[in-house]
Amino acid sequence: MAEEGHKVSLHVYDLSHGLARQLSMSFLGKTIEAIWHTGVVVYGREYYYGRGIQEVVAGTAPYGTPMRVVDLGITHIPKDVFEMYLQEITPRYTAESYSLLAHNCNNFSSEITQFLVGNNIPDYILNLPNEVTSSPMGALIMPMIQNLETTLKAGAVPQAPQFRQSSITNQVNRSTETESSKIQALKEQTSGKHEDAKPKVDPLGDARSKLQEEIGKEFAAIMATGAFRASEAAALATKKVMQKYGHIHMNAAQS
């Protein structure tokens, strides 16, 4: 008698909690739909890779509700055979060997679905690391990737970043001050002398003050719609104001 078939599906989660879609165009120059995490559901269990190979009751993974569920087909491999297979590959999927860019949960999901049903998981999930690192500003987010990797290695679930207006404006201020210094140095080099006779004026001082005010106004307006959480509203407000700041900055640099 043939072994009863078992449905195999892929639970797909967004580790960024929506922030990748909101901010990727501003920071990377291209839209990234999500930071994907996947788990394979079969035999009433969900299998995924983080702090080694993990197994939980289907639907109880610590990542919340899947962003989507992908039907991968039916397997006729008995559960005990699959469990022996997992034991064989366990030495390759340890907490120490985890790499967010090269050896992650999605690589694990793809390998075990290849064993179960003969197919890989969708390419758009597997290709995400290349999309990020090949983007114009991919190198700038490497510290964030490394922090996320450390969190996943520890078996913890990444949380959506919580933005506070004070920390946002402080970050903008630091960036503005650095760029202001560069502009001043460039002016001195092109003129061939220091303008000691003239009072020193921060060319972006007004813009910096305006940024702080506008971030607060944009945040309040977005929150008033009732359609966003505070973290989402802060992210959108910052994005809008930073775009405006970019134009202000360019004008100041050309003056």
C-alpha positions in Angstrom: 0.0 0.0 0.0 1.4 3.4 -1.0 2.4 5.8 1.7 -0.2 8.5 2.3 0.8 11.8 0.8 1.6 14.9 3.0 0.9 18.5 2.0 4.0 20.7 2.0 3.7 24.5 2.2 6.0 27.4 2.8 5.3 30.0 5.4 6.8 33.3 4.4 7.4 36.1 6.9 8.7 39.6 6.7 11.4 40.2 9.3 11.3 44.0 8.7 7.5 44.2 9.6 6.8 46.3 6.5 9.7 48.7 6.8 11.6 47.2 3.9 8.9 48.2 1.5 8.5 51.6 3.0 12.2 52.6 3.2 14.1 50.6 0.7 13.7 53.0 -2.2 15.0 55.9 -0.2 18.0 53.9 1.2 18.8 51.4 -1.5 17.5 53.1 -4.7 15.2 50.2 -5.4 12.1 48.7 -3.8 12.6 45.6 -1.6 9.3 44.0 -0.8 10.4 42.4 2.5 13.2 40.8 4.4 12.1 37.2 4.0 12.1 34.5 6.5 10.6 31.1 5.7 9.6 27.9 7.4 8.5 24.6 5.8 5.3 23.1 7.0 4.8 19.4 6.7 3.5 16.5 8.9 1.7 19.1 11.1 5.0 20.7 12.0 7.0 23.8 10.9 10.7 23.5 10.3 13.0 26.5 10.0 16.7 27.5 10.5 18.0 30.1 12.9 19.6 28.8 16.1 20.2 25.5 14.4 17.3 23.6 12.9 14.1 24.4 14.8 10.8 22.5 14.8 7.4 23.7 16.2 3.8 22.8 15.9 2.5 24.3 12.6 1.1 27.7 13.1 3.0 28.4 16.3 6.3 29.8 15.0 7.4 32.9 16.8 7.3 35.1 13.7 3.6 35.8 13.9 1.2 35.4 11.0 2.9 34.5 7.7 2.8 37.3 5.1 1.9 34.6 2.6 1.6 30.8 2.4 3.0 29.0 -0.7 1.7 25.6 -1.7 4.7 23.5 -2.6 2.9 20.2 -3.4 2.6 16.7 -1.9 5.4 14.5 -0.5 5.2 10.7 -0.1 8.3 10.6 2.0 7.5 9.1 5.5 8.1 11.4 8.4 10.7 9.1 10.0 12.7 9.1 6.8 12.5 12.9 6.7 13.7 13.1 10.4 16.7 10.9 9.6 17.5 13.3 6.7 17.3 16.2 9.1 19.8 14.5 11.4 22.2 14.0 8.5 22.2 17.7 7.5 22.1 19.1 11.1 26.0 19.6 11.2 25.7 22.0 8.3 22.9 24.0 9.9 24.2 25.1 13.2 23.9 28.4 15.0 27.5 29.2 14.3 27.2 28.5 10.5 24.3 30.8 10.1 24.9 33.6 7.6 22.1 36.0 6.6 23.5 36.6 3.2 25.0 33.1 2.3 23.6 30.4 4.5 20.2 31.3 6.0 16.7 30.1 6.7 15.7 30.4 3.1 18.6 28.2 1.9 17.5 25.6 4.5 13.9 25.8 3.3 15.0 25.4 -0.3 17.1 22.3 0.5 14.5 20.5 2.4 11.7 21.2 -0.1 14.0 19.9 -2.8 14.2 16.7 -0.7 10.5 16.5 0.0 8.9 17.5 -3.4 11.8 18.0 -5.8 11.4 21.8 -6.1 13.1 24.9 -4.7 11.3 27.7 -3.0 10.5 30.8 -5.1 13.5 32.6 -6.6 12.4 36.0 -5.4 13.1 34.8 -1.9 16.4 33.2 -2.6 17.7 36.1 -4.6 17.0 38.8 -1.9 20.6 38.9 -0.6 22.0 39.6 -4.1 19.3 42.3 -4.6 20.3 44.1 -1.4 24.1 43.9 -1.8 24.1 44.9 -5.4 22.0 48.0 -4.8 23.7 51.4 -5.0 23.8 51.8 -1.2 23.9 48.1 -0.2 27.2 48.4 1.6 25.8 51.1 3.9 23.3 48.7 5.5 25.8 46.0 6.3 25.8 46.9 10.0 22.1 46.4 10.1 22.4 43.1 8.4 25.1 42.0 10.8 22.9 43.0 13.8 19.9 41.1 12.3 22.2 38.1 11.8 23.3 38.1 15.4 19.7 38.2 16.6 18.7 35.3 14.4 21.7 33.2 15.5 20.6 33.7 19.1 17.2 32.3 18.3 15.5 35.6 19.0 12.8 37.1 16.8 13.7 40.5 15.3 11.4 43.3 16.3 10.3 46.3 14.2 12.5 49.3 14.9 10.9 51.8 17.1 11.5 55.4 15.9 11.4 58.3 18.3 11.3 61.8 17.0 14.2 63.0 19.2 16.5 60.2 18.0 15.5 60.8 14.4 16.2 64.6 14.5 19.5 64.0 16.4 20.6 61.7 13.6 19.6 64.3 11.0 21.5 67.0 12.9 24.7 64.9 13.0 24.4 64.2 9.3 23.7 67.9 8.6 26.7 69.1 10.6 29.0 66.7 8.9 27.9 67.7 5.5 28.0 71.4 6.4 31.7 71.0 7.3 32.4 69.4 4.0 30.7 72.2 2.1 32.7 74.8 4.0 36.0 73.0 3.3 35.1 72.8 -0.4 34.4 76.5 -0.5 37.8 77.3 1.1 39.6 75.0 -1.3 38.0 76.6 -4.4 38.6 80.2 -3.2 42.2 79.5 -2.1 41.8 81.3 1.2 39.9 81.3 4.5 37.1 83.8 4.8 38.3 84.9 8.2 37.0 88.5 7.7 33.4 87.2 7.3 31.3 85.9 10.1 31.1 82.1 10.0 27.6 81.0 9.2 26.3 77.5 9.1 24.8 77.3 5.6 22.4 74.6 6.6 21.4 76.0 10.1 18.0 77.1 8.9 17.4 73.8 7.1 18.4 71.9 10.2 15.8 73.7 12.3 13.2 73.3 9.6 13.8 69.6 9.5 13.1 69.2 13.2 9.9 71.1 12.8 8.7 69.4 9.7 9.4 65.9 11.1 7.0 66.7 13.9 4.3 68.1 11.6 4.5 65.2 9.2 4.4 62.7 12.0 1.3 64.4 13.5 -0.5 64.5 10.2 0.1 60.9 9.4 -0.9 59.7 12.9 -4.1 61.8 12.5 -5.3 59.6 9.7 -5.5 56.7 12.1 -4.1 54.3 9.4 -0.6 53.8 10.7 1.2 52.7 13.8 3.5 55.1 15.5 6.6 53.4 14.1 5.2 53.4 10.6 4.1 57.0 10.8 7.6 58.0 12.1 9.2 56.1 9.2 7.0 57.8 6.6 7.5 61.2 8.1 11.2 60.8 8.2 11.3 59.6 4.6 9.3 62.7 3.4 11.4 65.2 5.3 14.7 63.6 4.3 13.6 63.8 0.7 12.9 67.5 1.2 16.2 67.9 3.0 18.0 66.3 0.1 16.8 69.1 -2.2 17.6 71.8 0.4 21.1 70.3 0.9 21.8 70.3 -2.9 20.7 74.0 -3.2 22.9 75.0 -0.3 25.9 73.1 -1.7 25.6 74.9 -5.0 25.3 78.4 -3.6 
